[in-house]
Amino acid sequence: MNELITITESNGKRAVSAKELYEKLGFAPQHWANWYKKNIINNTFAVENEDFIQLPLSGRTQDFALSIDFAKRLSMMARTETGEQIRNYFIEIEKRATK
């Protein structure tokens, strides 16, 4: 299976970059700040330090480390073909990890 998005591991937890996920979903770069505020920071169903961790600023760009489950949820909310592909990719990765 080709890697659709980079999965990193730290302290036994796997995560993806919110910025990379956003770009892979095909959303317009100029809407990034509004998207992460709405879908990550102000998401009443997201728990900081569980679903996401705010990363230090890289230049002027904010990024977040997202849990695989939270990234799947955000991909499902995208309602795009790419979003469905990424969601299925995460599910397949999880299946392989539990075998």
C-alpha positions as CSV (number, residue, x, y, z in Angstrom):
1,M,0.0,0.0,0.0
2,N,1.4,3.4,-1.0
3,E,1.8,5.9,1.8
4,L,-0.9,8.6,1.4
5,I,0.2,10.6,4.5
6,T,3.2,10.4,6.8
7,I,2.6,8.7,10.1
8,T,5.1,9.4,12.8
9,E,5.6,7.7,16.1
10,S,6.7,9.2,19.4
11,N,6.5,7.7,22.9
12,G,4.5,4.7,21.5
13,K,1.8,7.0,20.0
14,R,1.3,7.4,16.2
15,A,0.3,10.7,14.8
16,V,0.0,12.7,11.6
17,S,0.5,16.4,10.8
18,A,-2.7,18.3,10.6
19,K,-1.2,20.6,8.0
20,E,-0.2,17.7,5.8
21,L,-3.6,16.1,6.2
22,Y,-5.3,19.4,5.2
23,E,-3.1,19.7,2.1
24,K,-3.7,16.1,1.1
25,L,-7.5,16.6,1.5
26,G,-7.1,19.2,-1.3
27,F,-8.3,22.3,0.6
28,A,-7.1,25.8,-0.4
29,P,-4.0,26.9,1.5
30,Q,-5.4,30.3,2.3
31,H,-8.1,28.8,4.4
32,W,-5.8,26.7,6.7
33,A,-6.0,29.0,9.7
34,N,-9.8,29.1,9.7
35,W,-10.0,25.3,9.1
36,Y,-7.7,24.4,12.1
37,K,-9.5,26.9,14.4
38,K,-12.9,25.4,13.5
39,N,-12.0,21.7,13.2
40,I,-9.2,21.3,15.8
41,I,-9.0,24.1,18.4
42,N,-12.7,24.9,18.7
43,N,-14.0,21.4,18.0
44,T,-16.1,20.5,21.1
45,F,-15.5,16.8,20.5
46,A,-11.7,17.1,20.3
47,V,-9.5,16.7,23.4
48,E,-6.2,18.4,23.6
49,N,-3.3,16.1,24.4
50,E,-5.4,13.1,23.4
51,D,-6.7,13.9,19.9
52,F,-4.2,16.6,19.1
53,I,-1.1,18.4,20.3
54,Q,-0.3,21.9,19.2
55,L,3.2,22.0,17.9
56,P,5.6,24.9,18.2
57,L,5.3,27.5,15.4
58,S,7.4,26.7,12.3
59,G,8.0,30.2,10.9
60,R,4.5,31.7,10.6
61,T,2.7,28.3,10.2
62,Q,0.9,26.5,13.0
63,D,0.7,22.7,13.0
64,F,-0.7,20.0,15.2
65,A,0.1,16.3,15.7
66,L,-3.2,14.5,15.3
67,S,-4.0,11.0,16.7
68,I,-4.8,8.5,13.9
69,D,-8.4,8.3,15.2
70,F,-8.9,12.0,15.1
71,A,-7.3,12.3,11.7
72,K,-9.8,9.6,10.5
73,R,-12.7,11.7,11.8
74,L,-11.4,14.8,10.1
75,S,-11.0,12.9,6.9
76,M,-14.6,11.7,7.1
77,M,-15.8,15.2,7.7
78,A,-14.1,16.4,4.5
79,R,-16.6,14.6,2.3
80,T,-14.1,14.4,-0.6
81,E,-12.8,11.4,-2.6
82,T,-9.4,12.0,-1.1
83,G,-10.8,12.2,2.4
84,E,-12.4,8.8,1.9
85,Q,-9.1,7.4,0.5
86,I,-7.2,8.7,3.5
87,R,-9.7,7.4,6.0
88,N,-9.5,3.9,4.4
89,Y,-5.7,4.2,4.4
90,F,-5.7,4.8,8.2
91,I,-8.1,1.9,8.8
92,E,-5.8,-0.4,6.8
93,I,-2.8,0.8,8.7
94,E,-4.6,0.1,12.0
95,K,-5.5,-3.4,10.8
96,R,-1.9,-4.2,10.0
97,A,-0.7,-2.9,13.3
98,T,-3.1,-5.2,15.3
99,K,-2.2,-8.4,13.4
